[in-house]
């Protein structure tokens, strides 16, 4: 990773809430997943400048495949079901540098 990036990796969790009955990430546990990821990154001391940032995002326009998150600067999109999936993304991708193919969309 480049030393001039403020964050080595930036993770955005879609938090879209739709009122029209169409699928949305908020209805599929996005809030709890984002909070879990943020806690876990802090526990691993991987948060802050030069490290990893976990953020909430508005609609990422992929809710039908969701819930979704995207990791930058790589631009890798993931879906997830539970905290085990989030932990796998953290351990394998964010820490280990390898894409979690089974969760990639």
C-alpha positions as a Python dict, from the first residue, in 0.01 Angstrom:
ca = {
    (1, 'X'): (0, 0, 0),
    (2, 'X'): (110, 353, -69),
    (3, 'X'): (243, 552, 226),
    (4, 'X'): (54, 861, 110),
    (5, 'X'): (-291, 709, 171),
    (6, 'X'): (-457, 851, 480),
    (7, 'X'): (-608, 508, 543),
    (8, 'X'): (-446, 193, 414),
    (9, 'X'): (-795, 50, 365),
    (10, 'X'): (-1135, 215, 389),
    (11, 'X'): (-1443, -4, 436),
    (12, 'X'): (-1792, 125, 363),
    (13, 'X'): (-2105, -55, 484),
    (14, 'X'): (-2425, 31, 298),
    (15, 'X'): (-2683, 157, 548),
    (16, 'X'): (-2958, 226, 299),
    (17, 'X'): (-3314, 216, 430),
    (18, 'X'): (-3587, 189, 167),
    (19, 'X'): (-3946, 262, 253),
    (20, 'X'): (-4099, 109, -61),
    (21, 'X'): (-4053, -257, 30),
    (22, 'X'): (-3756, -321, -199),
    (23, 'X'): (-3455, -497, -44),
    (24, 'X'): (-3224, -277, 160),
    (25, 'X'): (-2911, -335, 360),
    (26, 'X'): (-3046, -187, 683),
    (27, 'X'): (-3322, -450, 693),
    (28, 'X'): (-3055, -721, 655),
    (29, 'X'): (-2842, -638, 960),
    (30, 'X'): (-2604, -378, 820),
    (31, 'X'): (-2599, -165, 1135),
    (32, 'X'): (-2496, -453, 1363),
    (33, 'X'): (-2239, -575, 1110),
    (34, 'X'): (-2078, -231, 1078),
    (35, 'X'): (-2066, -188, 1456),
    (36, 'X'): (-1910, -534, 1494),
    (37, 'X'): (-1644, -456, 1230),
    (38, 'X'): (-1562, -123, 1394),
    (39, 'X'): (-1523, -288, 1737),
    (40, 'X'): (-1312, -571, 1599),
    (41, 'X'): (-1077, -336, 1410),
    (42, 'X'): (-1030, -134, 1731),
    (43, 'X'): (-965, -453, 1932),
    (44, 'X'): (-696, -549, 1680),
    (45, 'X'): (-548, -196, 1706),
    (46, 'X'): (-590, -150, 1332),
    (47, 'X'): (-794, 172, 1340),
    (48, 'X'): (-669, 522, 1274),
    (49, 'X'): (-438, 709, 1040),
    (50, 'X'): (-237, 480, 817),
    (51, 'X'): (-449, 182, 912),
    (52, 'X'): (-813, 83, 851),
    (53, 'X'): (-1129, 294, 867),
    (54, 'X'): (-1477, 139, 901),
    (55, 'X'): (-1755, 371, 781),
    (56, 'X'): (-2128, 384, 727),
    (57, 'X'): (-2240, 479, 379),
    (58, 'X'): (-2565, 582, 221),
    (59, 'X'): (-2703, 377, -63),
    (60, 'X'): (-2431, 198, -259),
    (61, 'X'): (-2695, 89, -515),
    (62, 'X'): (-2638, -286, -475),
    (63, 'X'): (-2896, -361, -205),
    (64, 'X'): (-3046, -646, -408),
    (65, 'X'): (-2716, -831, -355),
    (66, 'X'): (-2692, -724, 5),
    (67, 'X'): (-2622, -652, 262),
    (68, 'X'): (-2311, -511, 100),
    (69, 'X'): (-1981, -355, 193),
    (70, 'X'): (-1693, -234, -22),
    (71, 'X'): (-1321, -220, 59),
    (72, 'X'): (-1110, 57, -92),
    (73, 'X'): (-864, 123, -245),
    (74, 'X'): (-904, -226, -395),
    (75, 'X'): (-1272, -174, -480),
    (76, 'X'): (-1369, -525, -363),
    (77, 'X'): (-1740, -571, -293),
    (78, 'X'): (-1866, -822, -39),
    (79, 'X'): (-2193, -950, 93),
    (80, 'X'): (-2224, -1116, 434),
    (81, 'X'): (-2471, -1301, 652),
    (82, 'X'): (-2338, -1272, 1006),
    (83, 'X'): (-2044, -1168, 1225),
    (84, 'X'): (-1854, -1482, 1124),
    (85, 'X'): (-1852, -1352, 765),
    (86, 'X'): (-1740, -1008, 884),
    (87, 'X'): (-1460, -1166, 1089),
    (88, 'X'): (-1349, -1369, 787),
    (89, 'X'): (-1334, -1054, 572),
    (90, 'X'): (-1132, -878, 843),
    (91, 'X'): (-894, -1169, 902),
    (92, 'X'): (-844, -1282, 544),
    (93, 'X'): (-876, -960, 344),
    (94, 'X'): (-808, -661, 568),
    (95, 'X'): (-531, -830, 768),
    (96, 'X'): (-416, -1107, 535),
    (97, 'X'): (-446, -926, 202),
    (98, 'X'): (-641, -1203, 25),
    (99, 'X'): (-987, -1173, -125),
    (100, 'X'): (-1261, -1382, 37),
    (101, 'X'): (-1393, -1528, -287),
    (102, 'X'): (-1702, -1694, -133),
    (103, 'X'): (-1834, -1356, -14),
    (104, 'X'): (-1725, -1144, -310),
    (105, 'X'): (-1994, -998, -534),
}
